Amino acid sequence: MDFNPNRRALFQRIASPLQTASLAKTPQRPIYSVEESAFLQSCTQCQQCLEACPANVIELTEGYPVLTSSQYCDGCVACVLACPTEALSVGERRATITSGCLPALAVYCQSCAESCPQDAIEIVSGQQPHIERTLCNGCGLCMTHCDFDAITLSA
């Protein structure tokens, strides 16, 4: 490849590695998974969560469980009860909406509120969605339905 000194080529050379890095996304783990690095250390790849899931929405990717379709996971905790390690745990986690959720789009999107079985998410026009922490059970369904990765689970 010949070196091209013009500015457009410079920006293409800079942007190319950045775009590649941003495309790498963490696999969508079962909704009760602990933080990714702790999950990878704790999970023994025993497949008991996969076998326990009544909705059959957990499969193995590279030996670890991932959700095939989060829209069908109902948060029943069968996978948590089957997990012999702490890789899956309900704990004290609650959903938090990050700045990645734009108030102007939330009114039209509403996927988090529609997926919440506890009705813990309130969306008001012009404001960032609000999660009532006393109603949130930490199931993570809102997080798996968010197209903008704007919801996290934390203690």
N, CA, C and O atoms as a DFTB+ gen file, in Angstrom:
620 C
 N C O
     1  1       0.850      -1.177       0.000
     2  2       0.000       0.000       0.000
     3  2       0.891       1.234       0.000
     4  3       1.823       1.337       0.797
     5  1       0.603       2.153      -0.885
     6  2       1.373       3.386      -0.981
     7  2       0.886       4.383       0.053
     8  3      -0.295       4.422       0.398
     9  1       1.816       5.185       0.539
    10  2       1.480       6.226       1.505
    11  2       0.805       7.381       0.786
    12  3       1.326       7.875      -0.215
    13  1      -0.340       7.817       1.279
    14  2      -1.076       8.944       0.707
    15  2      -1.032      10.077       1.725
    16  3      -1.590       9.947       2.815
    17  1      -0.374      11.191       1.384
    18  2      -0.180      12.264       2.364
    19  2      -1.360      13.229       2.529
    20  3      -1.279      14.125       3.369
    21  1      -2.445      13.090       1.772
    22  2      -3.521      14.088       1.914
    23  2      -4.289      13.908       3.227
    24  3      -4.205      12.861       3.869
    25  1      -5.028      14.933       3.610
    26  2      -5.720      14.925       4.912
    27  2      -6.777      13.836       5.023
    28  3      -6.899      13.197       6.068
    29  1      -7.531      13.621       3.976
    30  2      -8.579      12.604       4.023
    31  2      -7.973      11.231       4.325
    32  3      -8.519      10.472       5.126
    33  1      -6.863      10.920       3.693
    34  2      -6.197       9.640       3.947
    35  2      -5.709       9.561       5.391
    36  3      -5.756       8.497       6.010
    37  1      -5.240      10.692       5.926
    38  2      -4.798      10.719       7.328
    39  2      -5.943      10.359       8.252
    40  3      -5.780       9.534       9.151
    41  1      -7.100      10.967       8.042
    42  2      -8.253      10.693       8.906
    43  2      -8.748       9.253       8.732
    44  3      -9.216       8.640       9.692
    45  1      -8.649       8.717       7.526
    46  2      -9.041       7.328       7.316
    47  2      -8.105       6.380       8.063
    48  3      -8.551       5.373       8.614
    49  1      -6.810       6.698       8.084
    50  2      -5.860       5.858       8.808
    51  2      -6.107       5.925      10.308
    52  3      -5.967       4.921      11.007
    53  1      -6.472       7.095      10.803
    54  2      -6.734       7.255      12.236
    55  2      -8.052       6.592      12.618
    56  3      -8.129       5.897      13.631
    57  1      -9.094       6.805      11.805
    58  2     -10.427       6.308      12.133
    59  2     -10.531       4.799      12.014
    60  3     -11.294       4.185      12.760
    61  1      -9.809       4.194      11.123
    62  2      -9.941       2.763      10.892
    63  2      -9.723       1.926      12.154
    64  3     -10.564       1.081      12.461
    65  1      -8.608       2.128      12.911
    66  2      -8.448       1.331      14.141
    67  2      -9.494       1.664      15.194
    68  3      -9.901       0.787      15.956
    69  1      -9.937       2.925      15.250
    70  2     -10.944       3.307      16.234
    71  2     -12.272       2.635      15.936
    72  3     -12.948       2.162      16.850
    73  1     -12.651       2.588      14.660
    74  2     -13.909       1.956      14.293
    75  2     -13.870       0.468      14.594
    76  3     -14.852      -0.087      15.086
    77  1     -12.767      -0.177      14.309
    78  2     -12.641      -1.605      14.580
    79  2     -12.759      -1.888      16.072
    80  3     -13.414      -2.851      16.472
    81  1     -12.128      -1.052      16.897
    82  2     -12.184      -1.256      18.347
    83  2     -13.593      -1.054      18.883
    84  3     -14.010      -1.763      19.799
    85  1     -14.339      -0.092      18.324
    86  2     -15.674       0.176      18.845
    87  2     -16.674      -0.896      18.439
    88  3     -17.734      -1.012      19.055
    89  1     -16.354      -1.690      17.403
    90  2     -17.273      -2.732      16.973
    91  2     -17.239      -3.945      17.890
    92  3     -18.201      -4.712      17.933
    93  1     -16.154      -4.128      18.619
    94  2     -16.053      -5.265      19.532
    95  2     -16.998      -5.036      20.705
    96  3     -16.829      -4.090      21.474
    97  1     -17.979      -5.896      20.834
    98  2     -18.994      -5.717      21.860
    99  2     -18.999      -6.928      22.787
   100  3     -18.807      -8.060      22.343
   101  1     -19.216      -6.686      24.057
   102  2     -19.286      -7.769      25.025
   103  2     -20.507      -8.624      24.695
   104  3     -21.583      -8.088      24.431
   105  1     -20.355      -9.931      24.708
   106  2     -21.507     -10.803      24.442
   107  2     -22.618     -10.547      25.454
   108  3     -22.353     -10.174      26.597
   109  1     -23.844     -10.747      25.035
   110  2     -24.974     -10.528      25.930
   111  2     -25.156     -11.752      26.802
   112  3     -25.701     -12.771      26.376
   113  1     -24.692     -11.631      28.024
   114  2     -24.755     -12.732      28.992
   115  2     -26.180     -12.851      29.536
   116  3     -26.995     -11.948      29.348
   117  1     -26.481     -13.963      30.210
   118  2     -27.777     -14.057      30.893
   119  2     -27.964     -12.856      31.828
   120  3     -26.991     -12.326      32.363
   121  1     -29.204     -12.434      32.019
   122  2     -29.464     -11.159      32.687
   123  2     -28.985     -11.089      34.127
   124  3     -28.814      -9.986      34.646
   125  1     -28.761     -12.200      34.788
   126  2     -28.281     -12.171      36.163
   127  2     -26.770     -12.362      36.271
   128  3     -26.252     -12.654      37.349
   129  1     -26.075     -12.198      35.167
   130  2     -24.618     -12.358      35.174
   131  2     -23.955     -11.262      35.984
   132  3     -24.401     -10.115      35.981
   133  1     -22.887     -11.624      36.679
   134  2     -22.081     -10.631      37.384
   135  2     -21.245      -9.888      36.345
   136  3     -21.299     -10.213      35.159
   137  1     -20.479      -8.903      36.779
   138  2     -19.633      -8.109      35.876
   139  2     -18.777      -9.049      35.021
   140  3     -18.348     -10.102      35.493
   141  1     -18.530      -8.668      33.762
   142  2     -17.937      -9.561      32.761
   143  2     -16.648     -10.252      33.210
   144  3     -16.530     -11.468      33.058
   145  1     -15.690      -9.522      33.750
   146  2     -14.428     -10.172      34.140
   147  2     -14.659     -11.170      35.284
   148  3     -14.056     -12.244      35.298
   149  1     -15.525     -10.821      36.236
   150  2     -15.850     -11.744      37.333
   151  2     -16.624     -12.949      36.795
   152  3     -16.450     -14.073      37.265
   153  1     -17.467     -12.700      35.819
   154  2     -18.236     -13.787      35.211
   155  2     -17.298     -14.802      34.561
   156  3     -17.443     -16.007      34.767
   157  1     -16.339     -14.315      33.779
   158  2     -15.404     -15.205      33.089
   159  2     -14.547     -16.003      34.069
   160  3     -14.170     -17.140      33.786
   161  1     -14.241     -15.412      35.214
   162  2     -13.467     -16.133      36.224
   163  2     -14.321     -17.158      36.973
   164  3     -13.840     -18.235      37.326
   165  1     -15.592     -16.817      37.211
   166  2     -16.468     -17.683      38.017
   167  2     -17.110     -18.813      37.232
   168  3     -17.275     -19.915      37.755
   169  1     -17.472     -18.554      35.993
   170  2     -18.209     -19.539      35.202
   171  2     -17.327     -20.757      34.910
   172  3     -16.219     -20.626      34.389
   173  1     -17.835     -21.932      35.251
   174  2     -17.105     -23.180      35.021
   175  2     -17.518     -23.847      33.715
   176  3     -17.033     -24.932      33.392
   177  1     -18.395     -23.219      32.974
   178  2     -18.898     -23.733      31.694
   179  2     -19.613     -25.071      31.872
   180  3     -19.533     -25.948      31.012
   181  1     -20.306     -25.215      32.989
   182  2     -20.966     -26.478      33.313
   183  2     -22.261     -26.688      32.533
   184  3     -22.753     -27.813      32.457
   185  1     -22.812     -25.645      31.964
   186  2     -24.038     -25.673      31.159
   187  2     -25.311     -25.893      31.958
   188  3     -26.371     -26.122      31.374
   189  1     -25.228     -25.827      33.291
   190  2     -26.435     -26.044      34.099
   191  2     -27.453     -24.927      33.913
   192  3     -28.657     -25.172      33.986
   193  1     -26.982     -23.694      33.670
   194  2     -27.914     -22.582      33.426
   195  2     -28.671     -22.805      32.120
   196  3     -29.868     -22.533      32.026
   197  1     -27.964     -23.294      31.133
   198  2     -28.552     -23.572      29.827
   199  2     -29.644     -24.630      29.953
   200  3     -30.722     -24.490      29.376
   201  1     -29.360     -25.678      30.704
   202  2     -30.323     -26.760      30.887
   203  2     -31.515     -26.344      31.742
   204  3     -32.614     -26.868      31.562
   205  1     -31.312     -25.408      32.669
   206  2     -32.382     -24.993      33.574
   207  2     -33.331     -23.968      32.965
   208  3     -34.451     -23.805      33.450
   209  1     -32.913     -23.287      31.930
   210  2     -33.712     -22.198      31.350
   211  2     -34.978     -22.731      30.679
   212  3     -34.891     -23.421      29.663
   213  1     -36.157     -22.418      31.237
   214  2     -37.397     -22.931      30.653
   215  2     -37.741     -22.288      29.310
   216  3     -38.490     -22.859      28.517
   217  1     -37.193     -21.104      29.059
   218  2     -37.478     -20.410      27.800
   219  2     -36.484     -20.784      26.700
   220  3     -36.656     -20.391      25.546
   221  1     -35.447     -21.543      27.057
   222  2     -34.416     -21.953      26.102
   223  2     -33.800     -20.781      25.346
   224  3     -33.640     -20.833      24.127
   225  1     -33.457     -19.723      26.079
   226  2     -32.855     -18.545      25.445
   227  2     -31.368     -18.418      25.761
   228  3     -30.750     -17.407      25.429
   229  1     -30.793     -19.430      26.397
   230  2     -29.360     -19.409      26.694
   231  2     -28.673     -20.449      25.816
   232  3     -29.118     -21.593      25.722
   233  1     -27.588     -20.035      25.177
   234  2     -26.773     -20.959      24.396
   235  2     -25.314     -20.708      24.732
   236  3     -24.993     -19.741      25.422
   237  1     -24.440     -21.557      24.257
   238  2     -23.010     -21.387      24.514
   239  2     -22.334     -20.745      23.314
   240  3     -22.563     -21.136      22.169
   241  1     -21.506     -19.762      23.591
   242  2     -20.652     -19.142      22.590
   243  2     -19.256     -19.127      23.171
   244  3     -19.013     -18.538      24.224
   245  1     -18.339     -19.781      22.477
   246  2     -16.970     -19.939      22.962
   247  2     -16.951     -20.590      24.348
   248  3     -16.086     -20.294      25.172
   249  1     -17.913     -21.475      24.589
   250  2     -17.970     -22.217      25.837
   251  2     -18.708     -21.528      26.975
   252  3     -18.949     -22.149      28.010
   253  1     -19.072     -20.258      26.808
   254  2     -19.747     -19.498      27.869
   255  2     -21.193     -19.205      27.483
   256  3     -21.504     -19.060      26.301
   257  1     -22.082     -19.115      28.481
   258  2     -23.487     -18.850      28.179
   259  2     -23.730     -17.414      27.707
   260  3     -23.178     -16.458      28.249
   261  1     -24.566     -17.298      26.690
   262  2     -25.030     -16.007      26.171
   263  2     -26.523     -16.127      25.910
   264  3     -27.052     -17.228      25.755
   265  1     -27.196     -14.980      25.862
   266  2     -28.621     -14.984      25.538
   267  2     -28.788     -15.028      24.033
   268  3     -28.120     -14.291      23.308
   269  1     -29.668     -15.880      23.564
   270  2     -29.966     -15.918      22.134
   271  2     -30.987     -14.851      21.795
   272  3     -30.925     -14.240      20.728
   273  1     -31.922     -14.627      22.696
   274  2     -32.967     -13.633      22.463
   275  2     -33.448     -13.112      23.802
   276  3     -34.198     -13.786      24.508
   277  1     -33.017     -11.917      24.147
   278  2     -33.387     -11.362      25.448
   279  2     -34.867     -11.037      25.550
   280  3     -35.398     -10.948      26.657
   281  1     -35.543     -10.857      24.428
   282  2     -36.944     -10.487      24.508
   283  2     -37.813     -11.627      25.039
   284  3     -38.956     -11.400      25.436
   285  1     -37.277     -12.852      25.049
   286  2     -38.053     -13.970      25.562
   287  2     -37.639     -14.398      26.959
   288  3     -38.269     -15.278      27.544
   289  1     -36.586     -13.787      27.506
   290  2     -36.183     -14.079      28.878
   291  2     -37.149     -13.359      29.814
   292  3     -37.335     -12.147      29.707
   293  1     -37.757     -14.098      30.722
   294  2     -38.739     -13.476      31.613
   295  2     -38.207     -13.225      33.016
   296  3     -38.969     -12.851      33.908
   297  1     -36.909     -13.427      33.224
   298  2     -36.314     -13.141      34.525
   299  2     -36.729     -14.110      35.615
   300  3     -36.817     -13.716      36.778
   301  1     -36.985     -15.364      35.276
   302  2     -37.515     -16.335      36.234
   303  2     -36.501     -16.818      37.275
   304  3     -36.899     -17.470      38.239
   305  1     -35.244     -16.531      37.123
   306  2     -34.105     -16.891      37.975
   307  2     -33.782     -18.389      38.006
   308  3     -33.022     -18.818      38.873
   309  1     -34.330     -19.197      37.095
   310  2     -33.992     -20.622      37.048
   311  2     -32.503     -20.807      36.793
   312  3     -31.886     -21.716      37.348
   313  1     -31.924     -19.953      35.959
   314  2     -30.488     -20.057      35.669
   315  2     -29.659     -19.746      36.912
   316  3     -28.627     -20.375      37.143
   317  1     -30.102     -18.786      37.706
   318  2     -29.385     -18.429      38.940
   319  2     -29.422     -19.588      39.921
   320  3     -28.403     -19.922      40.526
   321  1     -30.574     -20.196      40.084
   322  2     -30.714     -21.308      41.014
   323  2     -29.888     -22.518      40.573
   324  3     -29.414     -23.284      41.411
   325  1     -29.716     -22.690      39.270
   326  2     -28.956     -23.827      38.753
   327  2     -27.447     -23.598      38.780
   328  3     -26.678     -24.560      38.768
   329  1     -27.014     -22.342      38.818
   330  2     -25.588     -22.020      38.748
   331  2     -24.872     -22.422      40.037
   332  3     -25.219     -21.934      41.112
   333  1     -23.868     -23.313      39.938
   334  2     -23.159     -23.749      41.141
   335  2     -22.109     -22.743      41.626
   336  3     -21.543     -22.909      42.707
   337  1     -21.855     -21.720      40.844
   338  2     -20.869     -20.697      41.229
   339  2     -21.584     -19.366      41.402
   340  3     -22.813     -19.314      41.366
   341  1     -20.851     -18.322      41.583
   342  2     -21.435     -16.979      41.712
   343  2     -21.448     -16.230      40.383
   344  3     -21.574     -15.005      40.370
   345  1     -21.320     -16.944      39.263
   346  2     -21.319     -16.297      37.951
   347  2     -22.678     -15.664      37.649
   348  3     -22.756     -14.635      36.979
   349  1     -23.738     -16.283      38.144
   350  2     -25.092     -15.743      38.012
   351  2     -25.630     -15.493      39.411
   352  3     -25.671     -16.401      40.241
   353  1     -26.040     -14.270      39.665
   354  2     -26.489     -13.912      41.008
   355  2     -27.450     -12.733      40.935
   356  3     -27.217     -11.779      40.193
   357  1     -28.513     -12.802      41.696
   358  2     -29.472     -11.693      41.737
   359  2     -28.865     -10.529      42.512
   360  3     -28.893      -9.391      42.042
   361  1     -28.326     -10.797      43.675
   362  2     -27.639      -9.770      44.455
   363  2     -28.475      -8.523      44.704
   364  3     -29.705      -8.578      44.713
   365  1     -27.805      -7.416      44.902
   366  2     -28.456      -6.138      45.184
   367  2     -28.356      -5.173      44.012
   368  3     -28.467      -3.961      44.196
   369  1     -28.150      -5.693      42.823
   370  2     -27.995      -4.830      41.658
   371  2     -29.316      -4.178      41.271
   372  3     -30.392      -4.758      41.412
   373  1     -29.193      -2.967      40.787
   374  2     -30.346      -2.234      40.275
   375  2     -29.936      -1.552      38.985
   376  3     -28.758      -1.263      38.775
   377  1     -30.893      -1.298      38.135
   378  2     -30.631      -0.649      36.853
   379  2     -30.373       0.841      37.040
   380  3     -30.971       1.491      37.898
   381  1     -29.473       1.361      36.222
   382  2     -29.163       2.791      36.193
   383  2     -29.100       3.214      34.729
   384  3     -28.487       2.533      33.907
   385  1     -29.725       4.319      34.410
   386  2     -29.700       4.826      33.041
   387  2     -28.558       5.813      32.911
   388  3     -28.446       6.753      33.699
   389  1     -27.703       5.597      31.909
   390  2     -26.531       6.440      31.699
   391  2     -26.857       7.583      30.745
   392  3     -27.979       7.701      30.252
   393  1     -25.861       8.419      30.497
   394  2     -26.040       9.555      29.596
   395  2     -26.200       9.126      28.141
   396  3     -26.490       9.956      27.279
   397  1     -26.014       7.844      27.862
   398  2     -26.216       7.345      26.505
   399  2     -27.673       7.381      26.074
   400  3     -27.974       7.269      24.885
   401  1     -28.563       7.533      27.018
   402  2     -29.995       7.640      26.714
   403  2     -30.336       9.116      26.548
   404  3     -30.232       9.897      27.494
   405  1     -30.734       9.481      25.366
   406  2     -31.082      10.879      25.107
   407  2     -32.556      11.117      25.414
   408  3     -33.419      10.404      24.902
   409  1     -32.852      12.119      26.251
   410  2     -34.251      12.381      26.608
   411  2     -35.167      12.566      25.407
   412  3     -36.332      12.173      25.450
   413  1     -34.648      13.161      24.335
   414  2     -35.477      13.393      23.155
   415  2     -35.881      12.076      22.485
   416  3     -36.954      11.988      21.888
   417  1     -35.037      11.068      22.579
   418  2     -35.340       9.784      21.944
   419  2     -36.095       8.836      22.858
   420  3     -36.809       7.955      22.379
   421  1     -35.952       9.000      24.160
   422  2     -36.573       8.083      25.122
   423  2     -38.081       8.015      24.951
   424  3     -38.674       6.946      25.090
   425  1     -38.702       9.141      24.651
   426  2     -40.152       9.188      24.484
   427  2     -40.583       8.294      23.325
   428  3     -41.649       7.680      23.376
   429  1     -39.766       8.220      22.290
   430  2     -40.123       7.415      21.125
   431  2     -39.683       5.964      21.261
   432  3     -40.343       5.063      20.744
   433  1     -38.588       5.738      21.945
   434  2     -38.020       4.391      22.068
   435  2     -38.831       3.553      23.064
   436  3     -39.506       2.605      22.663
   437  1     -38.774       3.881      24.307
   438  2     -39.510       3.254      25.410
   439  2     -39.312       1.742      25.563
   440  3     -40.085       1.092      26.266
   441  1     -38.281       1.173      24.911
   442  2     -38.098      -0.277      25.006
   443  2     -37.762      -0.712      26.428
   444  3     -38.130      -1.811      26.841
   445  1     -37.068       0.140      27.180
   446  2     -36.737      -0.222      28.558
   447  2     -37.999      -0.305      29.414
   448  3     -38.185      -1.268      30.157
   449  1     -38.852       0.690      29.312
   450  2     -40.072       0.722      30.117
   451  2     -41.022      -0.409      29.727
   452  3     -41.664      -1.013      30.586
   453  1     -41.105      -0.688      28.434
   454  2     -42.003      -1.745      27.967
   455  2     -41.535      -3.130      28.407
   456  3     -42.350      -4.034      28.589
   457  1     -40.226      -3.298      28.579
   458  2     -39.699      -4.617      28.946
   459  2     -39.652      -4.847      30.452
   460  3     -39.457      -5.981      30.889
   461  1     -39.825      -3.801      31.252
   462  2     -39.687      -3.916      32.702
   463  2     -40.908      -4.614      33.321
   464  3     -42.011      -4.068      33.290
   465  1     -40.717      -5.822      33.884
   466  2     -41.853      -6.534      34.472
   467  2     -42.340      -5.901      35.770
   468  3     -43.442      -6.206      36.225
   469  1     -41.541      -5.026      36.373
   470  2     -41.903      -4.395      37.634
   471  2     -42.517      -3.006      37.442
   472  3     -42.915      -2.371      38.419
   473  1     -42.599      -2.526      36.204
   474  2     -43.066      -1.162      35.901
   475  2     -42.293      -0.134      36.711
   476  3     -42.874       0.801      37.262
   477  1     -40.974      -0.314      36.781
   478  2     -40.123       0.563      37.589
   479  2     -39.570       1.747      36.807
   480  3     -38.910       2.608      37.390
   481  1     -39.822       1.810      35.504
   482  2     -39.246       2.868      34.667
   483  2     -40.334       3.820      34.216
   484  3     -41.349       3.417      33.648
   485  1     -40.097       5.088      34.481
   486  2     -41.043       6.135      34.092
   487  2     -40.378       7.022      33.042
   488  3     -39.244       7.469      33.214
   489  1     -41.101       7.265      31.959
   490  2     -40.582       8.120      30.891
   491  2     -41.476       9.346      30.778
   492  3     -42.681       9.242      30.550
   493  1     -40.850      10.518      30.945
   494  2     -41.547      11.793      30.838
   495  2     -40.916      12.558      29.679
   496  3     -39.692      12.620      29.564
   497  1     -41.735      13.127      28.840
   498  2     -41.250      13.852      27.666
   499  2     -40.227      14.923      28.050
   500  3     -40.460      15.725      28.955
   501  1     -39.099      14.922      27.351
   502  2     -38.058      15.920      27.579
   503  2     -37.123      15.611      28.731
   504  3     -36.216      16.396      29.009
   505  1     -37.317      14.489      29.408
   506  2     -36.467      14.123      30.536
   507  2     -35.892      12.731      30.319
   508  3     -36.452      11.907      29.596
   509  1     -34.757      12.498      30.967
   510  2     -34.176      11.166      30.918
   511  2     -35.095      10.217      31.707
   512  3     -35.634      10.612      32.741
   513  1     -35.280       8.989      31.240
   514  2     -36.125       8.053      31.988
   515  2     -35.656       7.909      33.438
   516  3     -34.466       8.012      33.737
   517  1     -36.611       7.670      34.318
   518  2     -36.315       7.535      35.738
   519  2     -36.634       6.100      36.166
   520  3     -37.687       5.560      35.824
   521  1     -35.713       5.490      36.919
   522  2     -35.934       4.148      37.456
   523  2     -36.190       4.259      38.946
   524  3     -35.352       4.762      39.694
   525  1     -37.340       3.794      39.369
   526  2     -37.691       3.780      40.788
   527  2     -36.976       2.582      41.421
   528  3     -37.380       1.435      41.226
   529  1     -35.921       2.856      42.174
   530  2     -35.061       1.791      42.716
   531  2     -35.791       0.853      43.668
   532  3     -35.398      -0.305      43.810
   533  1     -36.838       1.327      44.318
   534  2     -37.561       0.446      45.234
   535  2     -38.405      -0.582      44.476
   536  3     -38.732      -1.636      45.022
   537  1     -38.758      -0.285      43.230
   538  2     -39.530      -1.222      42.418
   539  2     -38.639      -2.134      41.580
   540  3     -39.025      -3.258      41.260
   541  1     -37.459      -1.655      41.229
   542  2     -36.533      -2.408      40.377
   543  2     -36.030      -3.644      41.127
   544  3     -35.570      -3.544      42.264
   545  1     -36.122      -4.814      40.477
   546  2     -35.633      -6.042      41.115
   547  2     -34.270      -6.467      40.578
   548  3     -33.752      -7.517      40.958
   549  1     -33.690      -5.660      39.701
   550  2     -32.356      -5.946      39.180
   551  2     -32.305      -7.058      38.155
   552  3     -31.239      -7.627      37.924
   553  1     -33.429      -7.384      37.533
   554  2     -33.441      -8.500      36.584
   555  2     -32.650      -8.196      35.318
   556  3     -32.125      -9.117      34.692
   557  1     -32.553      -6.940      34.929
   558  2     -31.754      -6.560      33.773
   559  2     -32.463      -6.635      32.437
   560  3     -31.834      -6.432      31.399
   561  1     -33.751      -6.921      32.435
   562  2     -34.460      -6.985      31.164
   563  2     -34.414      -5.656      30.423
   564  3     -34.303      -5.635      29.197
   565  1     -34.498      -4.554      31.150
   566  2     -34.423      -3.244      30.499
   567  2     -33.074      -3.066      29.803
   568  3     -33.001      -2.514      28.705
   569  1     -32.020      -3.535      30.444
   570  2     -30.676      -3.418      29.881
   571  2     -30.561      -4.227      28.593
   572  3     -29.966      -3.757      27.623
   573  1     -31.111      -5.414      28.568
   574  2     -30.999      -6.246      27.375
   575  2     -31.858      -5.730      26.227
   576  3     -31.587      -6.046      25.068
   577  1     -32.874      -4.953      26.522
   578  2     -33.734      -4.409      25.468
   579  2     -33.287      -3.035      24.978
   580  3     -33.809      -2.551      23.973
   581  1     -32.350      -2.402      25.648
   582  2     -31.900      -1.065      25.267
   583  2     -30.985      -1.147      24.048
   584  3     -29.921      -1.764      24.105
   585  1     -31.397      -0.531      22.960
   586  2     -30.610      -0.548      21.726
   587  2     -29.390       0.353      21.795
   588  3     -28.514       0.270      20.933
   589  1     -29.316       1.209      22.801
   590  2     -28.227       2.187      22.899
   591  2     -27.215       1.826      23.988
   592  3     -26.303       2.608      24.256
   593  1     -27.356       0.662      24.616
   594  2     -26.470       0.251      25.714
   595  2     -26.366       1.343      26.771
   596  3     -25.286       1.610      27.297
   597  1     -27.489       1.966      27.074
   598  2     -27.516       3.101      27.994
   599  2     -27.967       2.722      29.392
   600  3     -28.220       3.603      30.214
   601  1     -28.073       1.434      29.679
   602  2     -28.511       0.978      30.998
   603  2     -27.464       0.024      31.548
   604  3     -27.000      -0.881      30.854
   605  1     -27.103       0.236      32.791
   606  2     -26.150      -0.650      33.464
   607  2     -26.792      -1.179      34.735
   608  3     -27.757      -0.603      35.238
   609  1     -26.260      -2.267      35.250
   610  2     -26.698      -2.800      36.533
   611  2     -25.576      -2.584      37.527
   612  3     -24.428      -2.950      37.274
   613  1     -25.913      -1.988      38.659
   614  2     -24.893      -1.737      39.693
   615  2     -25.540      -1.824      41.064
   616  3     -26.762      -1.755      41.199
   617  1     -24.700      -1.977      42.074
   618  2     -25.185      -2.091      43.450
   619  2     -25.579      -0.746      44.006
   620  3     -26.011      -0.655      45.155
